[in-house]
Amino acid sequence: MSYKVIVADNFHYGDESESYELGTFATLELAIDASKCIVDEYLASAHKPGMSASDLYRSYTGFGEDPYIIAADTGGVLFSAWKYAREQCDVLCHEKREASRNESSDA
């Protein structure tokens, strides 16, 4: 079975003409990895120092790309980019905050 990753545009949510096919992958794991990469790239580019996780997530859901996976004979959500983005926003903003605190205490 193959897994196709389609990338939608959150800014034009629901407009299929604003979507593109990223590619077809041999395994679900590879398709998920490619999808996570799309989300991670946006989050890294949109993150600003001191930004909260909720602000970063709001930016993603408003302007980021939303990859989803389709495969023949499967139903349901194979990967939720929004759920992954929410988790990554928490991780990214927490890590940046911790690094900033450590730099401040080292000074």
C-alpha positions as CSV (number, residue, x, y, z in Angstrom):
1,M,0.0,0.0,0.0
2,S,1.2,3.5,-0.7
3,Y,0.5,6.7,1.2
4,K,0.0,10.1,-0.5
5,V,0.7,13.3,1.3
6,I,-1.4,16.3,0.2
7,V,-0.5,19.7,1.6
8,A,-3.4,22.2,2.2
9,D,-2.9,25.9,2.9
10,N,-4.3,26.9,6.3
11,F,-4.7,30.5,5.0
12,H,-7.1,29.2,2.3
13,Y,-8.6,26.5,4.5
14,G,-11.0,24.3,2.5
15,D,-9.9,25.6,-0.9
16,E,-8.7,22.5,-2.7
17,S,-7.2,24.7,-5.5
18,E,-4.6,25.9,-2.9
19,S,-3.4,22.3,-2.1
20,Y,-0.6,20.4,-3.7
21,E,0.6,16.8,-3.7
22,L,3.9,16.5,-1.8
23,G,4.5,12.9,-2.9
24,T,3.6,9.2,-2.5
25,F,5.4,7.2,0.1
26,A,5.9,3.4,0.5
27,T,5.1,3.4,4.2
28,L,2.9,5.3,6.6
29,E,6.0,6.2,8.7
30,L,7.7,7.9,5.8
31,A,4.6,9.8,4.9
32,I,4.3,11.0,8.6
33,D,7.9,12.0,8.7
34,A,7.5,14.1,5.5
35,S,4.3,15.7,7.0
36,K,6.1,16.5,10.3
37,C,8.9,18.1,8.3
38,I,6.4,20.5,6.6
39,V,5.0,21.5,10.0
40,D,8.4,21.8,11.7
41,E,9.8,24.0,8.9
42,Y,6.9,26.5,9.4
43,L,7.1,26.5,13.1
44,A,10.9,27.2,13.0
45,S,10.4,30.0,10.6
46,A,7.5,31.6,12.4
47,H,8.9,31.4,15.9
48,K,10.1,34.6,17.4
49,P,12.0,35.1,20.7
50,G,9.6,35.2,23.7
51,M,6.7,34.0,21.6
52,S,4.2,31.9,23.5
53,A,3.1,28.4,22.3
54,S,-0.4,29.6,21.8
55,D,0.7,32.5,19.6
56,L,2.9,30.2,17.6
57,Y,0.0,27.7,17.2
58,R,-2.4,30.5,16.2
59,S,0.2,31.5,13.5
60,Y,0.4,28.0,12.2
61,T,-3.3,27.4,12.0
62,G,-3.7,30.7,10.2
63,F,-0.8,30.7,7.8
64,G,1.0,27.3,7.9
65,E,0.7,24.4,5.6
66,D,-1.5,21.5,6.7
67,P,-0.3,18.1,5.4
68,Y,-2.6,15.2,5.4
69,I,-2.2,11.6,4.3
70,I,-4.5,9.5,2.2
71,A,-4.3,5.8,1.3
72,A,-6.6,3.4,-0.5
73,D,-8.8,1.3,1.8
74,T,-8.1,3.3,4.9
75,G,-10.5,5.4,6.8
76,G,-10.0,8.1,9.5
77,V,-7.2,10.4,10.2
78,L,-3.7,8.9,9.6
79,F,-1.9,12.0,10.8
80,S,-3.2,15.2,12.3
81,A,-0.9,18.1,11.5
82,W,-2.8,20.5,13.8
83,K,-2.4,18.1,16.8
84,Y,1.3,17.6,16.0
85,A,1.8,21.4,15.6
86,R,0.2,22.0,19.0
87,E,2.6,19.5,20.6
88,Q,5.6,21.0,18.8
89,C,4.6,24.6,19.7
90,D,4.7,23.6,23.4
91,V,8.0,21.8,23.0
92,L,9.6,24.6,20.9
93,C,8.5,27.5,23.1
94,H,9.4,25.6,26.3
95,E,12.9,24.7,25.0
96,K,13.5,28.3,23.8
97,R,12.3,29.6,27.2
98,E,14.6,27.2,29.1
99,A,17.6,28.1,26.9
100,S,17.0,31.8,27.5
101,R,16.7,31.2,31.3
102,N,20.0,29.2,31.3
103,E,21.8,31.9,29.4
104,S,20.5,34.5,31.8
105,S,21.6,32.5,34.9
106,D,25.1,31.9,33.3
107,A,25.7,35.6,32.9
